[in-house]
Amino acid sequence: MAYLHGERITLRDYRLDDMPHIRQWVNDAEITGTLHDLFQYPQTVHDTESYLNMMVENKSADNKGFVISFKDSLDYIGQIDLHRIDWKNRSASLGIVIGRKDCLDQGYGSEAIGLLQRFAFHSMNLNRLDLDVYEFNLRAYRCYLKCGFLEEGRRRKSLFREGKYWDVIQMSILREEWEQRKRASSKT
């Protein structure tokens, strides 16, 4: 898989030496508290190794992923993946995590999403990207809006976290909407 270069970051392949970086956040509740329920349980070293080996081997037809890294050093920042790629209907679900706390709120996530959108719509010829975000995750919600995702529905009170029920917000962006945004931003 080719590297995707942005202004400050590169989306690159997964490597076995990413293991310590992934292990650093995978059981950190501050990071995982906004992620899928899979991360509600402690992740063993074996769990992380299995996942990393799957991504390094790149054998899954319906999952493709990248490590978000610094452009100059290629050091690990986080991960961005396409899940449930549906080749017939040209759609996929996006998942992202910034695994380093010192890299939060610096725009790395929105830059990574922009690079992945270009790759998904132009190189993979997808027509739709979607994602779920939890209502309490305002940082991510604002980032997705900034990247052109639109709210298309809510699964009301379908997530239980910390003694409370929360909405799961469903968002998506279509290729034509992404292209329209690109044309509008190039005119300014």
Secondary structure, DSSP 8 states (H G I E B T S, - for coil): ---EE-SSEEEE---GGGHHHHHHHHT-HHHHTTS-GGGGS---HHHHHHHHHHHHHT--TT-EEEEEEETTT--EEEEEEEEEEETTTTEEEEEEEE--GGGTTSSHHHHHHHHHHHIIIIIS---EEEEEEETT-HHHHHHHHHTT-EEEEEEEEEEEETTEEEEEEEEEEEHHHHHHHHHHHHH-
